[in-house]
Structures are given as structure tokens and as C-alpha cells.
Amino acid sequence: ESFTIAVESANSARLRTVRKPNYIKLAPPIVQKAKELGIEVRGFFMIGFPGETLEEVWRTVEYARNLHLAVSAFAVVTPLPGTVLYKECVEGGLLNETTIDFEDFSYGAFDLRLSEVPVEQLKCIRKIEWLKTVFLDETGNFKAELPINSQDMIDELQNGLTLFPDNAEIKALHTKALSYFAAKGIEAEFRIAV
């Protein structure tokens, strides 16, 4: 058995801004009780709220990590048609309804910068956190079998190093991935963008 909890953000002010319910304090005991009952819990989170800072984004990431969920899925805030945020983006001139391509309204592909954080960084955080929750076990080691192309994983981590050069966690995960693939006899190029 499993269920998904949508906490969305660890930042109360951001939740208020987009009129979302606040489950920040409720989620930890719910997750803990579900785990005690043997129920797998997954989580949905959103990053890139209007005005959100990088510090606030990392706060949500840390909050999600501390819940120790089976999977933490991060979405880039997307002003979907019919929502208040969409209306505000149209009224503010950020979206032009006559030229919108609804194919772009994907939680990982949307490129409208609403927060103080560049969309490229939000997408990187989203991908790396997904990699961590899907491919690392409870002890932080890679699972025995990884259903992902080794070069794709290395490329994502190297992109993370380029965007966040001082992030020790991404550096450590990159090193761990290279070691893991080398031990499996899988070649993965070490490329750093200049």
C-alpha cells in the first residue's frame, strides 16, 4: 500500500501567496504513522513560487529529505490555465494567451521565471532530487540495479556542478556515481562545461 502527500513547500509565506493549504506541520506525523503501518509514502513538492529565493527552495528540499519519503517529486511552479496564478501572470503581462503553446505547460519544462531563482537551477534541483530518491537506498548508496543510462546520470550531476559549483552534496553524489559505474565496468565520460 502507498499514498502520496502533497505538502508543496516548506515555506508558509509562499503557500499563502498562491492560496495553497499549509501541511508543513501536519505532514511529518502523518508520514511517520504511515511508515509504522508499513505504508509507502511519496511526496509532491513545488519550487519556483513567485518571489521565492534559492534559500527558500533549499529549505523545501531539506524538508522533503527529512521526511524520508519513498520518492520526492519536485515540480517547477507552473501557472496552469484556470488558476489564480495563471490569471495573475496574464494580467501582469508574463503570459500572452494568444501565443501560448499548451505543450509547454509541463511541471518540468515550463520556462517562465516567477521566482528569484533561474529556471535552469530549479530544473536541475528537481532532477537531482529525483535521482537521489529513486536511485539511492536508505543508507545513501546506489541501489543494485539502476534503470538509467549511466551517461545521463553523470550529465545531470555535472550540470548540477556547473550550476552549483560550491554544493558539496552534488560533488559527493557525482563522485559516488562515477565510482559506482566504474565498479560495474560502465564507462561514463567526465565532462565539465567550461
N, C-alpha and C positions, 0 to 999 in steps of 0.2 A: 504494500500500500504506500501511496505517496500523495503529497499535495504541494501546491505552490503558494507561497505567501508573497504578496506584492507590497513591500514596505516603501519602495520607490526611492527614498532619500533619507539620509541621517540628519538632514538639515530642516528643522521645523519651519524656518522663515521661507525656504524655497517651496515647501509643500503648501504653505499658506498662499504664496504668490500665484500658484496655479490651481488653487482650490482643491487640493487633494487631501484625503484623510491622513491623519498622523498616527501611524502604528509603531513609531520608534520604540516606545517603552513597552508596548504590548507584545511585540514580536519575540524577544528573547525567551520569556517564559513559555510561550506557545511552542516555539521550536524545541525547547528543552523537553517539554512534556511529550511532544510527538516522538522525539528520539527515544525517550524512555519506553514508549509504547511500541517501538520498532517501526515507526512510520518515517519514511524518507521525506525530507523537506527540501524543496528547491525555492529559490528566491528571485524575484524580479526587482531590478533597481534602475533608476533613471539618472543620467548625468547630463549636464549641459543646460540646466534650468536658466531662464533669463536672469542675468546678473551674477550667476554662480561663479565663484573663484576656484582656482585649482586646489587650494587648501580645502574647500568645501567638498570638492569631488573626491579627494583622497580620504576625507572623513567618512564619506559614504562607502568607499571601497573598504576601509578598515572596519567599519561597522558590519558590512557583509561578511568579511573574513571571520570576524569574531563570532558570527552566528554558526559557523562551521556547517554550512549547508551542503547538500549533495552537489548542487550546481547553483552558481550565482550568475544570473544573466543580466548584463548591463545593456540598457538601450540609450541611445542618444535622444534627448528630448526632441520630439517631432510634433509640430503643430498640425494635428490631424483635422481635416475638414469636419465642421460641426462642433469643434471645441472652442472654448473661450480664447485659448491661446492662439488658435488659427485666426479667429476674428481680430484679435489684437495685432497679429502680425500683418494681416491685410490692411487694417486701418492705419497701422504705423508705416506702411509702405515697404515692409520687408518681403512681402509676398504679393505677386501680381496674379490675380485669379485668371486673367485671360491667357497667361503664358505658362501656367503651372502644368507640369507633367506629373501625373499622379503615380507614375512608376518610381518617382524619386522619394515617395513617402514611406521609406523603409527605415526601421529603427537603427540600422547600422550604416545606411547610405546617405541619409539626409545631410545636406551640406550648409544649412543656414546657421550662422553663428549667432546664438542667442546669449551665450554666457561670456564670461571674460576669458574662457579657455578656447584656444583654437580647436576647430572641429577635428583636425588631424590628430591632436593629442587625445581628444575624447575617444575617437575610434580606436586608437592604439591601446588605451587603458581598457576599453571594452574587450578587445581581442585577447590581451594578455591575461586579464582576469578569467575569461572563459577558458583559455588554455590551462590555467592553473587549477580551476575547479574540475575540469573534465579529465585532465591527464595526470594529476598528482594524487597520490593516495593520502591517507590521514597523517602520515609521517612526513609528507613533503617530498617523497621520492616519486619518480615516474613509475606509472603502472607497467606491468609486464608487457602488455601489447598496446601500442598506440596506433589507432586508426587515422593517422595523419601523415602526410608526406613530410619527411624529415626537413627538407629544404624549406617548405612552407613555414614550419615552426621556427626554424633558425631565422628566416627572413623577418617574421613578425617580431621576434625578440631583438633582432638587430635594428629594426625600425624603432623599437622601444628605446634602445640605447642611443640612437640618434636624436630622438625627441626628448629623452630624459637622461642625458649623459651622466648625471650625478646620482641616479637611482640605484642604490646598492642591491635592492631586491631583483631588479631586472637583470643587472650584471650577474648576480649569483644564479638566477634561473637560466640565463644564456649559457654560462659555464657548465651548469649541470646538464643542460640539453646536449651540448657538444660532447661531453663525457659519456652520456647515455648512448648517443648514437654511435660514437667511436667504439664503445664496448660491444655494441651489437654488430659492429662491422659495417655500419652505414655511413657513407660519405656525405658530409654536408659542408658546403662551402662557407668559409668565414669571410663575409663581405661587410665592409664598413663603408657607408656612404661618406664621401668627402665633401 
